[in-house]
Amino acid sequence: MNGPISISDLDEVLDTLTELEDEDLDRIVAGFRGLVHRARTGQLDVNATQVIIAALAASPDSADVIGACAYTIAELTDHNTALDSLANEHRKDVVEAGQEAVSDLTRPTLRNTASQACAALDQ
């Protein structure tokens, strides 16, 4: 790890996403802000914290938020009628990049550290 993550790092990421002005992304950001608010204000117990971490990024079969991001990228790059206007070769490149993103984001090793955090909460 490069050093401790600060509250401002998270807030900066969420603020950047909000600047994109997309209503669906805004709902996702609101969900993250809600989770963070509950943690910062003592509204989560250890069990709830563990469940949330698992749901975010600790499922070995990618049935978590990171997995949902991966498969959403696949849909956006493959089954998206907005891309019908692209030249075939360009469209093929987009689809391949989306498939690579899914492969990267569904690697079981990507979830190792979140799984370790969940396991540490069991002790």
C-alpha positions in Angstrom: 0.0 0.0 0.0 1.2 3.5 -0.8 0.1 5.0 2.5 -3.1 5.6 4.4 -6.2 6.5 2.4 -7.7 9.7 3.6 -11.3 10.8 3.8 -10.5 13.5 1.3 -9.4 10.8 -1.2 -12.8 9.2 -1.1 -14.6 12.5 -1.2 -12.5 13.6 -4.2 -13.4 10.4 -6.1 -17.1 10.8 -5.3 -17.1 14.5 -6.2 -15.4 13.7 -9.5 -18.1 11.1 -10.3 -20.8 13.6 -9.4 -19.3 16.1 -11.9 -20.2 13.7 -14.7 -23.9 14.7 -14.2 -25.4 11.3 -15.0 -28.5 10.4 -12.9 -27.6 6.7 -12.6 -24.0 7.5 -11.5 -25.4 10.1 -9.1 -27.5 7.3 -7.4 -24.4 5.1 -7.2 -22.4 7.9 -5.6 -25.3 8.6 -3.2 -25.2 4.9 -2.2 -21.5 5.2 -1.5 -21.9 8.4 0.4 -24.7 6.8 2.5 -22.5 3.8 3.4 -19.6 6.2 4.4 -21.9 8.4 6.4 -23.3 5.4 8.3 -19.7 4.2 9.1 -18.5 7.7 10.1 -21.5 8.2 12.4 -21.4 4.8 14.1 -24.5 3.4 12.5 -22.8 0.2 11.4 -21.8 -2.7 13.6 -19.0 -5.1 12.9 -21.3 -7.6 11.2 -22.9 -5.0 8.9 -19.4 -3.7 8.0 -18.3 -7.2 7.1 -21.4 -7.8 5.0 -20.9 -4.5 3.1 -17.3 -5.2 2.4 -18.2 -8.6 1.1 -20.9 -7.1 -1.1 -18.6 -4.5 -2.4 -15.6 -6.6 -3.4 -15.1 -9.9 -1.6 -17.1 -12.5 -3.5 -15.0 -15.2 -5.0 -17.5 -15.7 -7.8 -17.7 -11.9 -8.6 -21.2 -11.6 -7.2 -20.4 -8.2 -5.7 -20.3 -4.5 -6.7 -17.0 -4.9 -8.6 -18.5 -7.8 -10.5 -21.6 -5.7 -11.2 -19.3 -3.0 -12.6 -17.5 -5.6 -14.7 -20.7 -7.0 -16.3 -22.1 -3.5 -16.7 -19.1 -2.6 -18.8 -19.7 -5.7 -20.9 -23.2 -4.6 -21.6 -22.2 -1.0 -22.3 -19.5 -2.2 -24.8 -21.3 -5.0 -26.4 -25.1 -4.8 -26.2 -25.4 -1.0 -26.5 -27.4 0.3 -29.5 -25.6 3.7 -29.2 -22.5 1.9 -30.7 -24.3 0.8 -33.8 -23.1 3.8 -35.7 -19.4 2.9 -35.1 -17.4 1.3 -38.0 -17.2 -2.4 -37.6 -13.5 -2.5 -36.8 -13.9 0.3 -34.2 -16.9 -1.5 -32.7 -14.9 -4.7 -32.5 -12.1 -2.9 -30.6 -14.7 -1.5 -28.2 -16.2 -5.0 -27.6 -12.7 -6.6 -27.1 -11.7 -3.8 -24.6 -14.9 -4.4 -22.7 -14.3 -8.1 -22.5 -10.8 -7.5 -21.2 -12.2 -5.2 -18.6 -14.5 -7.9 -17.4 -11.7 -10.4 -17.3 -9.6 -8.0 -15.2 -12.4 -7.0 -12.9 -13.6 -10.6 -12.2 -10.2 -12.0 -11.3 -10.5 -13.8 -8.0 -7.2 -12.3 -6.8 -8.7 -8.8 -7.1 -10.8 -9.7 -4.1 -8.1 -11.1 -1.9 -7.6 -8.0 0.3 -11.3 -7.3 0.7 -11.7 -11.0 1.7 -8.9 -10.6 4.2 -10.6 -7.6 5.7 -13.8 -9.6 6.1 -11.9 -12.5 7.6 -10.1 -10.1 10.0 -13.5 -8.9 11.2 -14.4 -12.4 12.2 -11.7 -12.6 14.8 
